[in-house]
Amino acid sequence: MNAQAGFTRKGWILFAVMAFVWGITYLFIKEAVDTFGPPAVVAGRTLLGGLVLLPFAIRSGALKAAWKHWPWVLVFGLLEMGGPFLLLSHAETQLPSGLTGLLVATVPLFAVIIALLRGDRSALAPIRLGGLLVGFAGVVVVVAGPGLFPHEPASMIAIGEILLTAVMYAIAPFVIAYKLSDVPSIGTITLALFAIGLAYLPAALLTPHEPPTVRSAGSLLLLGVICTALAFVAFFALIREVGPVRAPLFTYINPIVAIVLGTVLVAEPITPGLLIGFPIILIGCWFAATGGRLKPRASEAAPAAVE
């Protein structure tokens, strides 16, 4: 990619796709865990996603290429799928989907911290540091804000699970950009999906769950095909286009999609904590990840194409 290009037209299209597709994910998870246990949701969506992509990965030879780098593919799978999918599924048994999407919007904050640890000194710019502080202040408002919900231990544990998910989501793009840049993306995605799906399958089969309803089964199917298989293809393309620091910017819009759908379709409440914390987190994330600029510095661009 052109290091000075910033968000190209293709980048904005991919950004919009990811913002919507992974924004509706939280609602589908919420519906799926109504009858399926969290391990079953993880196994179901990953195996379904893997089956959708498998013919393309085999035909192109990408699966064979990915197998040569299986340790890093497995690391990526654990960070992007194995840990987060289970944590999100369990957390949404305690929290509304809108709040889940909002807390996941802290991903860019953690991405900036990781970039700093990798030696990106631009993260020390006052605007970006201020953005970090503002963003985390927004998280505090959401978690401790008035009227959110009674702070029962189970709810606080669920919030911790989502924030841990955000950390893993922030690390995963760096694994793609710096360790798997020469591996065809569809091979990496397919191999990772099957590895995680097969790992969770025993727990999925042994975990008791209720007879699936049409809504929960349909949600799991959509999770696998749209929010997993197709979404990861777009996600890799976005990382290639804008780099691992800016790729998570779409998580700013995910909460809007999640909150609107959660409110309209399943009557989830919009609380004062959400209303106050939402704009604070978005503003903080934006300045932390961009420093107020739309174009990236050369040092922040993706090092190589993913495809």
Secondary structure, 3 states (H helix, E strand, C coil): CCCCCCCCHHHHHHHHHHHHHHHHHHHHHHHHCCCCCHHHHHHHHHHHHHHHHHHHHHHHCHHHHHHCCHHHHHHHHHHHHHHHHHHHHHHCCCCCHHHHHHHHCCHHHHHHHHHHHCCCHHHHCHHHHHHHHHHHHHHHHHHHCCCCCCCCHHHHHHHHHHHHHHHHHHHHHHHHHHHCCCCCHHHHHHHHHHHHHHHHHHHHHHCCCCCCCHHHHHHHHHHHHHHHHHHHHHHHHHHHHHCCCCHHHHHHCHHHHHHHHHHHHHCCCCCHHHHHHHHHHHHHHHHHHHCCCCCCCHHHCCCCCCC
